[in-house]
Amino acid sequence: MMSLDVVCSKCGSVIYTMRMLKSIKDALRATNNRCPVCGAALNPADFSVTASKL
């Protein structure tokens, strides 16, 4: 099974963990486009996807 972590670029906190692939826009909607730890405003256009084998 594969999971995907959405990580805040400012503080490095995991904002959202996806079990099924969906858009970043939908994932950030759950936190009102803000990091729940540091409060940084998050723009879906600023995210990139990186894959690595565990």
N, C-alpha and C positions, 0 to 999 in steps of 0.2 A: 504494500500500500504506500502511496505517496502523499505527502502533505507539503504545504507551502506556507511559509511564514512571511507576513508583511511586517517589515521592520522600519522603525523611525530612523531617518538618516541623521537626525540631530542628537538623540540620546542613545540609540541602539536598542531600544526596548521593542519586544515583539508586540505589535499592535493587534494582530489577528492571525490565527492559524486556520488555513483552509484545508479541508479534507477532500473537497472536490473543487476543481478549477472553476473560478468565476472571475468577473472583472474586478479590478482594483477599486473602481468607482463604487461597486456594490459592497465591497469589504470595508471601505472607509466610511460608508454611510452609517454603519453601526456606531461609530465614534464621532459623528458630526464633523468629519474631516479634520479632527484634531487628535494629537497623541494624548492618550489618557495619562501618561506619566509626566511629560514635560510641558504639555499644552501647546506644542508647536502646530501651526496650521499646516495641513497636509494637502498637497495638490496631486490628484491622480496622474497628471501628465508628467510629474517628476519621478515616477517610479519606473524601475527597470526590472526585468526578470533574469535571475541567474540560477542555473541548475548545477548541482553537483551530486556525484554519486557518493552515498554514505558507506 
